[in-house]
């Protein structure tokens, strides 16, 4: 046993384990996602755990980084295989303890579907006493500086001393497929991340203001989509040139309605592309009341043009600080704050209505070739495969 080089990772899940009769489906999806995140790794489901043996045993840090982005895992641990025999486990625990520096410790043994004759408590006592005698450290079952974990399952033994946090949630792909509207800003990538955490397979669509803006927002959206790949697994990004459509809206519509009209056209185009590609919902980064266009009346007005799909707003109850905290944690914040030309600020009016009405919007759209403009946006969609 080499304490500096773990032989495998023992991963645990929480929410997946509560799925009753459907648990097997979620477990298989989780294992499939781990294999995709770690090409060449051996992944095995065993008694409520996932055993992951990387192709390269020396790449423990890379393996840990990959597992930290697999939704469905509550925790994972670099571990060593041990013979399920008390003397062998004691020897291994002493070797592991010798490599650590601590003044208090505890031993936590768990038995699952194991024929091992001793109880978990007996294992804790015997190995704990051996570590105490060898190290002089005291036993602390509440605030131990170091913990020796032992798991005995299906006549196999595993030992580890670290529990690293997983992202939780459900395995991506277990909850259907969505199309997420992705701007270059802070909110929409967090929304995409949140919906992927609930198991949705996520693809992206971005609206840019070209030819009346520079390509900075398209570059920003591509960077964000690429950064999100390890979590969401989606590699498709549709780019929509929206500037000409905005120009038509500006020419015909009252200024205070422009932003809401922009959003209505975006949703029509997004729904068309989603339906053509098997997505079952649209996702936006809107938060109720955060800006003038995200009031409840305006959300209702925007939703009303989406005929066949639900619109999911994972951040609807989050405030800006909460959204920024998540963005910083998942690494999208620094990308999102880079300067770029968002299409929604193109031809932006001084005032935006906070209570758009169906009558006012329909009157404004009556002056536009709605079907033609939507068709133009869909026909001009550029599919980018993110790598």
C-alpha positions as CSV (number, residue, x, y, z in Angstrom):
1,X,0.0,0.0,0.0
2,X,1.4,3.4,-1.1
3,X,-0.3,6.1,1.0
4,X,0.8,8.7,-1.6
5,X,-0.9,7.0,-4.6
6,X,-4.6,6.0,-4.2
7,X,-5.6,2.9,-6.2
8,X,-9.2,4.0,-6.9
9,X,-11.9,6.4,-5.9
10,X,-15.0,5.4,-3.9
11,X,-17.8,7.7,-4.9
12,X,-21.2,8.2,-3.1
13,X,-24.5,9.6,-4.2
14,X,-27.5,10.8,-2.2
15,X,-30.4,11.9,-4.3
16,X,-30.0,9.0,-6.8
17,X,-30.3,6.6,-3.9
18,X,-33.8,7.9,-3.2
19,X,-35.3,7.0,-6.6
20,X,-36.9,3.7,-5.5
21,X,-37.7,1.5,-8.5
22,X,-36.1,3.9,-10.9
23,X,-32.8,3.9,-9.0
24,X,-31.1,1.6,-11.5
25,X,-31.8,3.9,-14.4
26,X,-30.2,6.9,-12.5
27,X,-27.2,4.7,-11.4
28,X,-26.5,3.6,-15.0
29,X,-26.7,7.2,-16.2
30,X,-24.3,8.3,-13.5
31,X,-21.8,5.6,-14.3
32,X,-22.1,6.5,-18.0
33,X,-21.4,10.2,-17.2
34,X,-18.3,9.3,-15.1
35,X,-16.9,7.2,-18.0
36,X,-17.5,10.2,-20.3
37,X,-15.6,12.5,-17.9
38,X,-12.8,10.0,-17.4
39,X,-12.1,8.2,-20.7
40,X,-10.4,4.8,-20.1
41,X,-11.5,4.6,-16.4
42,X,-13.1,1.5,-15.0
43,X,-16.4,2.4,-13.4
44,X,-18.4,-0.2,-11.3
45,X,-21.6,0.2,-9.3
46,X,-21.4,-1.7,-6.0
47,X,-24.0,-1.6,-3.2
48,X,-24.9,2.1,-3.3
49,X,-21.4,3.2,-4.3
50,X,-19.5,3.8,-7.5
51,X,-15.9,2.5,-7.7
52,X,-13.7,4.5,-10.2
53,X,-10.3,3.2,-11.2
54,X,-8.6,5.8,-13.5
55,X,-6.7,4.6,-16.5
56,X,-3.6,6.3,-15.1
57,X,-3.1,5.7,-11.3
58,X,-0.8,8.7,-11.1
59,X,-3.5,11.2,-12.2
60,X,-5.4,11.4,-8.9
61,X,-5.7,15.2,-9.0
62,X,-7.1,15.1,-12.5
63,X,-9.5,12.3,-11.5
64,X,-10.7,14.3,-8.5
65,X,-11.2,17.4,-10.6
66,X,-13.3,15.5,-13.1
67,X,-15.4,13.9,-10.4
68,X,-16.1,17.2,-8.8
69,X,-18.0,18.2,-11.9
70,X,-20.1,15.1,-12.3
71,X,-23.7,15.9,-11.2
72,X,-25.2,13.1,-9.1
73,X,-22.2,12.6,-6.8
74,X,-22.5,13.8,-3.3
75,X,-18.9,12.9,-2.4
76,X,-15.9,10.9,-3.5
77,X,-12.7,9.7,-1.9
78,X,-9.2,8.7,-3.0
79,X,-9.0,5.1,-1.7
80,X,-7.0,1.9,-1.3
81,X,-8.2,-1.7,-1.6
82,X,-7.7,-3.7,1.6
83,X,-8.3,-7.4,2.3
84,X,-11.5,-7.8,4.3
85,X,-9.7,-9.3,7.2
86,X,-9.1,-7.5,10.5
87,X,-5.4,-8.0,10.7
88,X,-4.9,-6.8,7.1
89,X,-7.1,-3.8,7.7
90,X,-5.2,-2.9,10.8
91,X,-1.9,-3.0,9.0
92,X,-3.3,-0.8,6.2
93,X,-4.8,1.7,8.6
94,X,-1.5,2.0,10.5
95,X,0.4,2.7,7.2
96,X,-2.2,5.3,6.2
97,X,-2.1,7.0,9.7
98,X,1.7,7.1,9.6
99,X,1.6,9.3,6.5
100,X,-0.6,11.9,8.2
101,X,0.0,14.4,11.0
102,X,-2.8,14.6,13.6
103,X,-3.4,14.8,17.3
104,X,-6.9,13.5,17.3
105,X,-8.6,10.9,15.1
106,X,-11.5,8.5,14.7
107,X,-12.2,5.3,12.8
108,X,-15.5,4.9,10.8
109,X,-16.3,1.5,9.5
110,X,-19.3,0.7,7.4
111,X,-20.6,-2.8,6.3
112,X,-22.9,-3.2,3.3
113,X,-23.9,-6.6,1.9
114,X,-20.8,-8.0,3.6
115,X,-20.2,-11.4,5.2
116,X,-17.4,-10.0,7.4
117,X,-18.0,-11.5,10.8
118,X,-17.2,-8.5,13.0
119,X,-19.5,-5.6,13.6
120,X,-18.6,-2.1,12.5
121,X,-18.2,-1.1,16.1
122,X,-15.7,-3.9,16.8
123,X,-13.7,-2.9,13.7
124,X,-13.6,0.7,15.0
125,X,-12.4,-0.4,18.4
126,X,-9.7,-2.7,17.3
127,X,-8.2,-0.5,14.6
128,X,-8.7,2.6,16.7
129,X,-6.8,1.1,19.6
130,X,-3.9,0.2,17.2
131,X,-3.7,3.7,15.8
132,X,-3.8,5.2,19.3
133,X,-1.0,3.0,20.5
134,X,1.1,3.7,17.5
135,X,0.6,7.4,17.2
136,X,-0.2,8.6,20.7
137,X,-3.1,10.6,19.3
138,X,-6.4,10.8,21.2
139,X,-9.7,9.5,19.9
140,X,-12.3,12.2,19.1
141,X,-15.6,11.0,17.7
142,X,-16.9,14.6,17.2
143,X,-14.2,16.9,15.9
144,X,-11.4,14.5,14.9
145,X,-8.5,16.0,12.8
146,X,-8.1,12.8,10.9
147,X,-10.6,10.0,10.0
148,X,-9.9,6.5,8.8
149,X,-12.9,5.4,6.8
150,X,-13.3,1.7,6.1
151,X,-16.0,0.2,3.8
152,X,-16.8,-3.5,3.5
153,X,-19.1,-4.4,0.6
154,X,-19.6,-7.6,-1.3
155,X,-16.6,-9.2,0.3
156,X,-14.3,-6.3,-0.7
157,X,-12.6,-3.7,1.5
158,X,-11.8,-0.1,0.8
159,X,-10.0,2.4,3.0
160,X,-9.7,6.2,2.7
161,X,-9.2,9.3,4.8
162,X,-10.6,12.1,2.7
163,X,-14.2,12.9,1.6
164,X,-14.2,15.4,-1.2
165,X,-17.5,17.2,-2.0
166,X,-19.3,16.3,-5.3
167,X,-21.7,18.8,-6.9
168,X,-24.8,16.8,-5.9
169,X,-28.0,16.8,-8.0
170,X,-29.0,14.3,-10.6
171,X,-27.0,12.8,-13.4
172,X,-27.0,14.9,-16.6
173,X,-29.3,13.2,-19.2
174,X,-31.7,11.7,-16.6
175,X,-34.2,14.5,-16.9
176,X,-34.6,15.1,-20.6
177,X,-33.2,17.7,-23.0
178,X,-33.4,21.5,-22.8
179,X,-32.2,24.5,-24.9
180,X,-30.7,27.2,-22.7
181,X,-30.6,30.8,-23.8
182,X,-27.0,31.9,-23.2
183,X,-25.9,35.5,-23.2
184,X,-22.4,36.7,-22.4
185,X,-23.5,37.9,-18.9
186,X,-23.6,36.4,-15.4
187,X,-27.1,35.0,-15.0
188,X,-27.7,32.7,-18.0
189,X,-24.6,30.4,-17.5
190,X,-25.6,29.9,-13.9
191,X,-29.2,29.1,-15.0
192,X,-27.8,26.5,-17.5
193,X,-25.6,25.0,-14.7
194,X,-28.5,24.8,-12.3
195,X,-30.8,23.1,-14.8
196,X,-28.0,20.6,-15.6
197,X,-27.7,19.9,-11.9
198,X,-31.3,18.7,-12.0
199,X,-30.4,16.2,-14.7
200,X,-31.2,18.0,-17.9
201,X,-29.1,17.5,-20.9
202,X,-28.3,21.1,-22.0
203,X,-27.6,22.7,-25.3
204,X,-27.2,26.4,-25.9
205,X,-28.5,29.2,-28.1
206,X,-27.0,32.7,-28.3
207,X,-28.4,35.9,-29.9
208,X,-25.8,38.5,-31.0
209,X,-26.3,42.0,-32.5
210,X,-24.3,41.6,-35.6
211,X,-24.1,43.2,-38.1
212,X,-24.7,46.2,-35.8
213,X,-22.3,45.1,-33.0
214,X,-18.9,43.5,-32.9
215,X,-18.5,39.8,-32.4
216,X,-17.5,40.1,-28.7
217,X,-20.7,38.6,-27.3
218,X,-20.5,35.6,-29.6
219,X,-17.0,35.0,-28.5
220,X,-18.0,35.4,-24.8
221,X,-20.9,32.9,-25.2
222,X,-18.5,30.4,-26.8
223,X,-16.1,30.7,-23.9
224,X,-18.9,30.2,-21.4
225,X,-20.3,27.2,-23.2
226,X,-16.8,25.7,-23.4
227,X,-16.3,26.3,-19.6
228,X,-19.7,24.6,-18.8
229,X,-19.1,21.5,-20.9
230,X,-17.6,19.4,-18.0
231,X,-20.8,19.9,-16.0
232,X,-23.6,20.1,-18.6
233,X,-22.0,17.8,-21.3
234,X,-23.7,19.8,-24.0
235,X,-21.5,20.7,-27.0
236,X,-24.0,22.4,-29.3
237,X,-24.3,26.2,-29.5
238,X,-26.6,27.9,-32.0
239,X,-25.6,31.4,-33.0
240,X,-28.4,33.7,-34.1
241,X,-27.7,37.0,-35.9
242,X,-30.3,39.2,-34.3
243,X,-29.2,42.7,-35.4
244,X,-31.4,43.0,-38.4
245,X,-34.5,41.7,-36.5
246,X,-33.8,44.4,-33.8
247,X,-33.5,47.0,-36.5
248,X,-37.0,46.1,-37.8
249,X,-38.4,46.3,-34.3
250,X,-36.8,49.7,-33.6
251,X,-38.3,51.0,-36.9
252,X,-41.8,50.1,-36.0
253,X,-42.3,49.7,-32.3
254,X,-42.7,52.1,-29.4
255,X,-39.3,52.5,-27.6
256,X,-40.5,51.3,-24.2
257,X,-41.6,48.0,-25.7
258,X,-38.4,47.2,-27.5
259,X,-36.7,45.0,-24.9
260,X,-39.9,42.9,-24.4
261,X,-40.3,42.5,-28.1
262,X,-36.7,41.5,-28.5
263,X,-37.3,38.8,-25.9
264,X,-40.5,37.6,-27.6
265,X,-38.7,37.2,-30.9
266,X,-35.8,35.4,-29.2
267,X,-38.2,32.9,-27.6
268,X,-40.0,32.2,-30.9
269,X,-36.8,31.5,-32.6
270,X,-35.4,29.4,-29.7
271,X,-38.6,27.4,-29.5
272,X,-38.4,26.6,-33.3
273,X,-34.8,25.4,-33.0
274,X,-35.6,23.5,-29.8
275,X,-38.5,21.6,-31.4
276,X,-36.3,20.8,-34.4
277,X,-33.7,19.3,-32.2
278,X,-35.8,17.3,-29.7
279,X,-35.5,19.7,-26.7
280,X,-38.4,19.6,-24.3
281,X,-38.1,23.0,-22.6
282,X,-36.4,26.4,-22.9
283,X,-34.2,27.8,-20.1
284,X,-33.5,31.4,-19.3
285,X,-31.5,33.2,-16.7
286,X,-34.3,35.6,-15.7
287,X,-34.8,36.5,-12.0
288,X,-38.1,38.0,-11.0
289,X,-37.8,41.8,-10.6
290,X,-34.1,42.0,-11.2
291,X,-34.4,44.4,-14.1
292,X,-37.3,46.2,-15.7
293,X,-37.8,43.6,-18.4
294,X,-38.1,40.8,-15.8
295,X,-41.2,41.9,-14.0
296,X,-44.0,39.4,-13.7
297,X,-46.3,41.1,-16.3
298,X,-43.3,41.1,-18.8
299,X,-42.5,37.5,-18.1
300,X,-46.1,36.6,-18.8
301,X,-46.0,38.6,-22.0
302,X,-42.8,36.9,-23.1
303,X,-44.0,33.4,-22.2
304,X,-47.2,33.9,-24.2
305,X,-45.5,33.5,-27.6
306,X,-44.0,30.1,-26.7
307,X,-46.7,27.8,-27.9
308,X,-45.5,24.2,-27.3
309,X,-42.7,24.2,-24.7
310,X,-42.4,25.1,-21.1
311,X,-40.0,28.0,-20.2
312,X,-37.9,27.1,-17.2
313,X,-36.3,29.9,-15.1
314,X,-34.1,28.2,-12.5
315,X,-33.0,31.6,-11.0
316,X,-36.4,33.2,-10.7
317,X,-36.2,33.4,-6.9
318,X,-32.5,34.2,-6.7
319,X,-31.1,37.7,-6.0
320,X,-28.1,39.1,-7.8
321,X,-25.6,38.4,-5.0
322,X,-26.7,34.7,-4.8
323,X,-26.3,34.3,-8.6
324,X,-22.9,35.9,-8.5
325,X,-21.8,33.6,-5.7
326,X,-22.7,30.6,-7.8
327,X,-21.0,32.1,-10.8
328,X,-17.8,32.6,-8.9
329,X,-17.9,29.1,-7.5
330,X,-18.3,27.4,-10.9
331,X,-15.8,29.7,-12.6
332,X,-18.1,31.6,-15.0
333,X,-18.0,35.0,-13.2
334,X,-14.6,36.1,-14.5
335,X,-15.6,35.2,-18.0
336,X,-19.0,37.0,-17.8
337,X,-17.6,40.3,-16.5
338,X,-15.3,40.7,-19.5
339,X,-16.6,43.7,-21.6
340,X,-18.8,42.6,-24.6
341,X,-21.6,44.0,-26.6
342,X,-24.8,42.3,-25.5
343,X,-27.5,42.5,-28.2
344,X,-30.2,43.4,-25.6
345,X,-28.5,46.8,-25.1
346,X,-28.4,47.5,-28.9
347,X,-30.9,50.3,-29.7
348,X,-31.8,50.3,-26.0
349,X,-34.4,53.0,-25.0
350,X,-34.2,55.3,-22.1
351,X,-37.2,53.6,-20.4
352,X,-38.5,50.0,-20.5
353,X,-42.0,49.2,-19.7
354,X,-42.4,47.2,-16.5
355,X,-46.0,46.1,-17.4
356,X,-46.3,45.2,-21.0
357,X,-49.8,44.2,-22.1
358,X,-50.8,41.7,-24.7
359,X,-52.8,44.4,-26.5
360,X,-49.9,46.8,-26.7
361,X,-47.4,44.1,-27.9
362,X,-49.8,42.6,-30.4
363,X,-50.5,46.1,-31.8
364,X,-46.7,46.7,-32.1
365,X,-46.1,43.3,-33.7
366,X,-49.0,43.9,-36.2
367,X,-46.6,46.3,-38.0
368,X,-44.0,43.6,-38.3
369,X,-43.7,40.4,-40.4
370,X,-43.4,38.2,-37.4
371,X,-43.3,34.9,-39.2
372,X,-40.9,36.2,-41.7
373,X,-38.5,37.6,-39.1
374,X,-38.6,34.4,-37.1
375,X,-38.0,32.4,-40.2
376,X,-35.1,34.5,-41.1
377,X,-33.6,34.1,-37.6
378,X,-34.0,30.3,-37.7
379,X,-32.7,30.0,-41.3
380,X,-29.6,31.9,-40.4
381,X,-28.8,29.9,-37.3
382,X,-25.2,28.9,-37.2
383,X,-24.4,25.7,-35.3
384,X,-21.1,25.7,-33.4
385,X,-19.8,22.4,-32.0
386,X,-18.0,23.4,-28.8
387,X,-14.8,21.4,-28.0
